[in-house]
Amino acid sequence: MISMQIYKQGNDLLIGACDEHLLGKTFSEGKFHLSVEKKFYDGERVETKVLKRFLKDATIANLVGEETIKCAVGMGLVSEDCILRIDGVPHAQMVRMI
């Protein structure tokens, strides 16, 4: 399952999504540090088909985890070349310019 939190600010729709089992964990590698904080990512538990519906309309997305990232890559929203791995955990951000 994926944990997805939705934030709306003006015309922007921000999605924070992560593989559920990563919630509350912290990862570090070299100068990189990733904290999958519950206060940002902990929200509705969804399958990838639901995440896809929201990512389709998102202007910004912050994504963590294999399942979550695979969904965004499959939609063409994130390029494999833009995925940052921190301690083996994939992280990507997406911004849609309108």
N, C-alpha and C positions, 0 to 999 in steps of 0.2 A: 504494500500500500504506500501511497504518497501522502504526505502531510502538506496541505496547501492553505496558505493564508492570502487573503485578497485585501489590497489597500487601494482606495480610490481618492485621488486628490485632483480636483478640477477635471480636466480632460484626460488625465493620466490614470491608467489602471496598472498597478504594480502587483506582480505575483511573486510571492516567496514560496518555493516548493522544495521539498527534500524527501528522500527515501525515509520512511517513518523510523526505521531502526537507527538513523543517524541523529535524531533529535537529542539535544542536550550534550552532544559530544564535541570535543575540540581536537583539531588536528594541526600539527606543525611540521614543517619541513624547511630547513634553511631559514630564509628571511620571510617565508610565508606562514601565515597563521589563519586558520579558519575555525570560527566558533559557530556551530549550528544551534543558535539560541532558540529556545522554546518561545520566547516572547516575540520573535519575528516569524518563525516557520511553523509553529504549532497551530494548526487550524483544522479544517475539515479533512477527514481521511477519504481519499478518492482513488479510483482506478485511473489508468492512463487516458482512457477515453474522455473522462471528465476534465482532466488536466488539459487535454488538447483543446477542448471547447473554450477554456479560459485563456490559454496561451494565444489562441487565434486572435483575440481582442486586446491582449496585453500590449502596453507601450513599453513596459520595463519588466524584466523577470530576473530573479536571482535564484539559481538552481543548483542543487547539490545532490549527488548520488547517482549510481549507475542507471537505475530505472527512470528517474526523473530526467536525466540528461539524454538518455536514449530516446525518450519521447520528443524532446525539443529538436534533436538532431534529425529524427525521422520526419519532422515537419519542415525541415529546412530553415529553422530559426537560429540554430547554432551550428557552426562548422566544427568538425573534428579538430581542426588546427587551433581553435580558440578555447579548447577545454584545458583548464589548469588542473593538474593533479597535485593534491597536497596530502602527503603521507598515503598515497594511493587512492584517495577519494576525489572523484571528479567534481569540479565546480565551474560554472559558466554563468555569464550575465548576458542578457539580451536587451537591446534598446531599439525600438522601432521609431524611426524618424518619419514624422508625418508632415 
